[in-house]
């Protein structure tokens, strides 16, 4: 079997790290402004709908328990 050579452990190199970060950030597929606004509105609408459903359920059960415990 071939033995793999393991490089000696190096300390943290800030310059190398930052160069690799810049290199990776260039590979990122960034959203356009239009996509960002569209997705933001979609999330906002979804949050409003979920909040409304929770409020409706909470009101229903509060009134139900009030009638039961009366």
N, C-alpha and C positions, 0 to 999 in steps of 0.2 A: 504494500500500500504506500501511496505517496504521502509524505508528511507535509502538512501545510506549515509554512513559516509564519509565525505571528510577529507582527511588527512590535517593537518595544513600545510600552505605554508612554504616550506623550502627554505633557501638561496641556491645559486649556490655552488655545491660541485665539485671542480675541479677533485679530485681523483676519485670520482664516475663516473663523465663524461668520463674521460680518460679510466677507466675500461670498460665502456659500449662501447666506441669507439673501443677498442681492441677486445671486444667480437663480435661486429658487423663486424669488418674487417675479422675475422676468418670465417664468413659465406659467404663472397664474393666469387663468382666464377670467378677466375682470368683467363684471356686468356693465351694461351701458346704463346711462342715466334713466332712459325710458324703462328698462327692465327693473331697475331699482325702485322707481316710483310705482310701477305696476304691482310688484311683489309687496311693497309696503302697504299699499291700499288693500290688497288681498288679505294680508295678515290683520290689518285694522278691522276690516269687515268681519273676518272670522272671529276675532276677539269680541266684537260687539254682539255677534249672534250667540256665542257661547255664554257671554255675560247675561244676555236676555233670557236664555234658557235656564240658567242657574237661578235667576231672579224669579222666573215663573214657577219653577219647582219649589223654591224656598217659600214663596208666598202661598202656594197650594198646600204644602205640608204644614205650614204654620197655622193656617186657617183650619185644616183638618184636625190637627192636634188640639186646637182651641175648642172646636166643637166636641171632640171626644172627651176632653178633660172638664168640660163645663158641667 
